[in-house]
Amino acid sequence: MTNRVGREVVITGVGMITPVGVGVDAAWNALLAGTSGGGVVTHFETDERYATRIACEVKGFDPSGVLEPKEIRRFDRFAQFALVAAEEAMGHAGLLEGGFEGKGIDAGRFGVIFGSGIGGIQTFEEQCKILQERGPGRVSPFFVPMFIPDIAPGLISIRYGARGANFTTVSACASSAHAIGEAFRSIQRGDSDVMIAGGTEATITPLTMAGFAAMKAMSTRNDEPETASRPFDATRDGFVMGEGAGALVLEAREVAEARGATILGQVAGYGLSADAYHITAPAPDGAGAQAAMRMALSDGGLDPSEVDYVNAHGTSTPHNDRSETAAIRTVLGSRAEEIVVGSTKSMTGHLLGAAGAVEAVVSVLACGQGRIPPTINLHEPDPDCDLDYAPEGVREREVRVALSNSFGFGGHNVCLAFRRWDGS
């Protein structure tokens, strides 16, 4: 296999807001420790009318260190997550101090692509209630810019003066993986030099919880919130809603090296496909997932023998976990028996449109540190899910290449391939 012609793309900064920790260090250490983010919903009052009353909420989130009080009032929670995660990634990349010019970066070639599956749903619900109870004259003039999903990359670009490519990707639970992939492509083909890419979601709201419960997609283990998300376990009964954001700073290798940036890893390949099968269910044989994984490997000039870790989509739903396992086996062949396949959703819950970004950060850190977070709550293995999911705890091993899978309602499939950075 040969690599797609284009520039090498490296990662120089990462940021995370998750239900198990705010900030990369806190989140990463919690994931390695096998910490569950599950709990009873506190964002709003639930009762027996809600089939699911548990979620993985972000705790202790305080945006005041990044945002002004006026901004906090005018930005939906999902946008606040995006800005705080992006700030951490920019700081990590050494891009907060001084102007871009002194670092050899053209602001016109610095872009932002940030995904969200739903956008400002909290604002939407609040303003609908105001409309119904108090009339159209009382709807906030900030309603539209607070609600629209593309406000997240817009606000990030305004904050840093990034005047390059700027848009959002909306593909359900594949949204932020698409965002990272498209940012990678933009740099690879020479349209951009630096990109902030990632995703954000804040959907633990009455309407969203009721809607997913009506689909019978979420776990109803209301008395066991910490163990309700159990990917690949035979007793899994649905996903647990999560929230948060992930951000990565991507750069052309020559730009990063010229300014002396610390390189954390490399984006090696990007694959995407559609199931063309069903609005919510994955194809039983994982055909779409297979196509995305094969494309990512081919795009990166990678052989299955080089893959050491797959951060699985692993939602804890009966259909996804089984079909994804089948897809991994088919694509990686005998190598599937030798690698670790993990689902960090067992701890964070499912962050929907932000999941791919958070899991991309996890994959980069796994490559850089040689440590793979466990899949918790896996006590009764499903016979059809028979790979090594590291249920016993953190796994320490060399990770040369990590694949990160993200799949979304509508049949959207993305696979991102990350390579450990060794400077060669």
N, C-alpha and C positions, 0 to 999 in steps of 0.2 A: 504494500500500500504506500502511496506517496502523499505527502502533505499538500494541502491546497496552497497554491501560490499566493504569497502575501507576507506582510510583516508579522513578526513574532509579537504576541501580546502577553504582557505580564501583569501581575497583581501587586500593587504597592500599598494598599490600605484596605482595611475591612472595618465594618461596624455592625453591631447587633443589638436589637431590643427583643427580648424573648420572655416567655413566661417563667423561665428558670433563672433569669438573670438579666440585668440591664447593663449593657456594655460587653465587649468581647471577652475580657478576662473573666468576669463573673459568670457569663453564660457558658463559656467553654469549660471552666472548672466544674460547674454544676452538671454539665452533660457527661463529663468524664466520671463524675461521682455517681451517675445514675439517678439524678434527682428528678422527681416527678413534679410537673407544674400544675397538676390537676387539683381542682377544688370546687366548692359550691359557688355558683354565680353570685357575684356581689355588685356587678355593674347596674343591675336593675332587680326589682323584686319579682321572684318567681313563685309559683304555687303549683298545685297538682294539675292544673290545666296544661302546664308545660311538660311534655313527655321527657324532655332532657333538661335538667336543672344544674348541670355541671359544665365546666369549661376550664381551659388553661389561660387564665388572665395574667397580664403583665402586672407585677406588683412593684410598688415603690417608684413608679415612673414620675420623674420631676423634670419637665422641660425648661424650667426657669433658668438653668445654667446656660442654655443655648438661645432661648426665645424670650422676647420682651412680653410683659403682661398683656399688652394689646394684641400681640400676635397669638398668644395662647387663647385669648377670647375669640379670635377670628379664624383660627385654623382648626379644622376637625381633628380628632384624635389620630386618624390614619396619617394625616399630613404632619402632625407633630412627631409621630414615630419616624417618618421618613427623614425629616430635617435633623433629628437628633442622631439617627444612625449615620446619615451622610456626614455630619460634623465629625463623628468619631473616625470615620474612614478617611476623611480629608486630613484630620490631625495625624492619624497613623501614617499617612502617605507623606507627611511633611509639607502640606500645601496650604496650611492656614496662615503661616507667618510670611509677610512680605508679598509683593505682587508676583503675578505669573511671569512677567517679563524677565525678572531676574533669574528665573528658573528655566528660561528658554521655552516657555509654553505660550502659544498663541491662543488667546481667549476665544477666537473665532473657530478654533479647532478643538475646543474643550466642550464636550457635550454631556447631556444627562438623559438616560433612558431608565425610567422607573415604572415598574408594573404594579397594578392593583386589580384584583378581580371585581371589587364592588365599589371602592371609593368611599366617600363620606356618608355612609349609611346612617350613622348616628345623627348627623345633621339632617338628613332627609326625613327620618322618622320624627324628629323634633319639630321641623318646620311643617310637615303635614298635619301634625296635631295642632299647631298654631293656626294654620289655615282653616281647619275644621271648626275650631273653638272660638277664634277671634277674628277671622276674616282675612281676605287677601291683603289688606292694607297693613297688617302686622307681620307679614312674612319678612324676614331679614333681607336687607339688600346684599348681604354677604352669602345668602343661601347658595346661589349657583357656584361661585368660586370656592365655597367650602365643600361642596358636594362632588364636583366633577373629578374623576380619577386622575386626569392629567394635570391637576393643580400641584401634585407632589413634585414631579420633575420641574414644573414651572417655578415653584418656590425655591427649589434647590439652585436652579440656574440663576435666579435673581440674587440669591444670597451670595453666590461666589462670582458672579459676573461671567458665567460660562455661556458663550454666545454661539456654540456649535449646535449640532443636532440635538433636538429636545422634543421628546414625546413619551407617551405612556403605552404600555402593552397591556391588553385586556384579553386574557385567554384562560379565565377561571384559575384553577390551581397551578397552571403552567405559566402564569403571567410574568413573574419575576425571572424565571428561567429563560423565557423568551427575551426579556429585557437584557439580560447578561449576554445572551447569544448574539443579539443584534448589535449591542455595543462592541462586542468582540469583532463582529464582521466589519463594522464601521472603521475601526482602527486597522484591521487586517488589510482591507482593500485601499487604505490610504485616505479615506474621507475625514478621519479624525485622528488626533494624537493622544488625547486623554479623555476618558469617559467615567462618570459616576453612574454605576448601574446597580439595580437591585429592585426591591419591592416592599410594599407596606400594606397592612390590613388591620382594621379594627372593627370586627363584625360581631362582637358579643353584644348584641342588641335584641330587643324583644322580637322584632319582625324576622330578623335573620335566623335566630334560634328556632322560632316557630316554623319557618319555612323549611329548614333542613330537617327538623323533626317530622314534619308532615311527609317528607320523602322517605322517612325511616332510614336516613343515612347516618344518624348519630347514635352513639352509645346511650343506653338508658340505665346504666349502672349508677344511679344517683346516690346510692349509699357507699359507692366505692370510687370516688373521683380520682384518687391517686393511681389506681390500677385499671381504670376503665379503658385507657388507650393501650391496647395489647396487640400490636402488629404480629402477624404470622402465628398467633396462638389460636388453637382450635375453638376457643370459647369467645373470640372477638365478636362484637355485635355492632360495630360502627365506629366512626371517628369521634374524637373529642375536639370541639372548636378551640382554636388558639388565636392569638393576635400578636402583632409585633412587626419588626422590619429588619431587613438585612441590606447592607450596602457594600459595594466593592469599588475601589478605584482601579481602573484598567488603563494601561499605558502601552504605547509602542515601546518595545525593548530599548531602542536607541535613545528615546526621549528620557526614559527612566534612568538609564545608565549615564546619560550626559549630565543629569542634575544630581547624580550620586544617591539616588533613592535606594532604600532597602527593598529588595524584591522578595516577595513572600511565596510566589508560585507562578505558574504559567497556565493560561487558558490554551489548551491544546486542540480541542475540537468541539463542534456544535452540530447536533443532529436534531431534526424536527420532522414530524409527520402527523398524519390524521388517521384515526381509526376508520372513519366513514362507516360506523357501525350502529351507534346508539347515542342518545342525548346525554346519558349519564353513565351507563355501564361500559366497562372496557371490553374489547374483543376478548373472548375466552382464552384464546391461544397467545394473547399479547402481541398480535401481529404488528400493531402500530408502535408499541414500545420497542419491539425488535428492530423495526426500521430506523427509529431514532437512534438507538444504541449503535447500530451498524454504521450509520452515517457519521456519528461523532467519532467513532474509532477510525473510520476511513479518512475523515477530514483532518484528524490529527496524525495520520500516518502511523497509527498504533496497532499493535497486534494484541489479541486477547491475552496472550501470555504476560503482557506488561501490566495488566490491571491487577491491583492488589485489594481494592476496596470499592464497593458500590454503596453509595448512600441512596437507599431505595426510597421510592415514593412512599411505600409502606404505610398506608393510611389506617390500618386496623379495620378495614371493611372486608367482608367475606370475598367479594369478587376481585378487588384490586390485588390483594396480597398473593392470591393464588395465580392470577394471570401474570403478575410481574415476576414471580419466581420462575414460571415457565419460560418467560421471555429471556431472563438472565441465563438460564440453563441452555437455551437454544443458541443464543448469541456467543456466549463464552465457552460453550462446550465443556470439556473436562476441566478447564480452568475454574469453572464455577464451584467445583468441589474444594478448591484450594484457597479461595479468597474469603474475605469477610463481607457480608451483606448486612448492613445495619439500617435501622429506622430510628432516627432521632425524634420522630413524631410520637414515639412511645413516651417521651418526656415533655416535649413542647406542645403536644397536640398538633392539630392541623392548622397552620397559619394561612391556608387558602392561597391567595395571590402572593403572599410574602414567603411562602414555604420554600420555594426554589432558591431564593436569595440567601436565606438563613442556612439552608443546607449546602449551598455553594461555599459559604464561609467555612462551615464545618469541614467540607471536603478539602479546602485549601489548607486549613490548620492540621488536618490529619496527615496530609502529604508532608507538611513542613516539620511536624513534630513526631511522626511515627507512632501516634496514639489514636485509636479508633474508639469512639464512644459506644457503649453497649446498647442493646435493645432490651429495655426492661419489661417486666410483666409478661414475659414469655415463659410460661410454666407447663403448658400442655400443648406441645407442638402439633400443628396441623400436618398430617401425613403428606399433604400436597405442597407444603412449604418446608422443604427439607434441606435448606442450605445452612451455612454457618452464620447465624445472626448475632453472635457474641452475647448470649443472654446472661452469662455469668459475671460480666463486668468489663471494664476497659481492656482493650486488647493492644498490646505494644508489639508493633512489627513494622517493617519497612513498607512504606506506601509510595511506590514510584508513580502510579497513575490511579486516580480516583474518578469514577463515573458518578454523576449525580442525576437521578431521574426525577422528572416532574410530569404529571399527567393531569389533564383538566376535563371537566364536563364539556361535552361537545366533541370529545375524541381527540383533544390536543395532546401531543406528546413531545417532550423535549428531553434530550440527554446532553449534559455538559461534561466534557472531559478535562480534568485538571492534571497537570504534571508537576512533580516535585522540582523545585528550582535548585540546580546545582551549578549554575553559572556557565554552563557549556553551551 
